[in-house]
């Protein structure tokens, strides 16, 4: 799945801005899960811009630690500042750091792209929180080592405000978990932050339908009764999840791998996901419109083996990144990754992680 370098570069030169770069990533032994997520993150422009700004601000700092954040920032800078428009880059330093920090990714076995995405985003937040704690603690009589290692529990310098990084700025949304007592009608609401939404799927469904089910009302009865503080007793109740604050970039993980009949199984269900997505009835009362920007595709029949590629949108054109290979594709190729009905179960190239960029929320445009 690739085009000759000169042919691709010519096509890119005619249709894409001069400053953009389109580089394949070398595979270091079943690291397609890593490469596919890195491509989706690179072409998530708000994330890329923030990371490059971080790199610019810290590249000359002798105090910068060698960690996943600095390795990723260096990799993105290497791509974005490359003299050539296309080619292949080896993310060796980044992969080495990932394997050093997380033993789950040290083997050469097939890994889960969603687990890797979660690990990277949370690790970036953890590093930035430590850096923030280090800076705010510096004037005090606390050693730098203690400042870095002391847990902050999500707080900055002992304040009541949760730590908020540019990763949160790009990806964080807020869910509200509402529970209504069926005896006294009291509604208890609890907010939960998220960096991505993991959504259950059904055969021959749509993403909008799956999101609707995600926010559907559930009745708590029998052993699942809710303890109502107002009634001071267990009561039947209804609960539901609603999106209180939609994120700038909405990442949706389709739960395609489940433990069924004593084994892990891939659900190749057909789930139609649109190029333009509208989130209705958020708690803020505004409809939010999103545009599909990337799809991480899983290829293969099971969760423990297979391959990952990324389909990304750049300047209204679509490209497929398959490790070292980069290819321009037509927009219509997206529908090939919806999944399949049971009678067409041979199709194993299926959308797994979806990246949507927010365009409009109420009267606010991005």
Secondary structure, 3 states (H helix, E strand, C coil): CCCCHHHHHHHHHHHCCCCCCEEEECCCCCCHHHHHHHHHHHCCHHHHHHHHHHHHHHCCCCCCCCCHHHHHHHHHHHHHCCCCCEEEECCHHHHHHHHHHCHHHCCCCCCCHHHHHHHHHHHHHHHHHHHHHHHHHCCCCCCHHHHHHCCCCCECCCCCCECCCHHHHHHCEEEEEEEEECCCCCEEEEEEEECCEEECCCCCEEHHHHHHHHCCCEEECHHHCEEECCCCEEECEEEEEEEEECCCEEEEEECCEEEECCEEEECCCCEECCCEEEECCCCCCCCEEEEEEEEEEEEEEECCEEEEEEEEEECCEEEEEECCEEEEECHHHHHHHCCCCHHHCCCCEEEEEEEEEEEEECCEEC
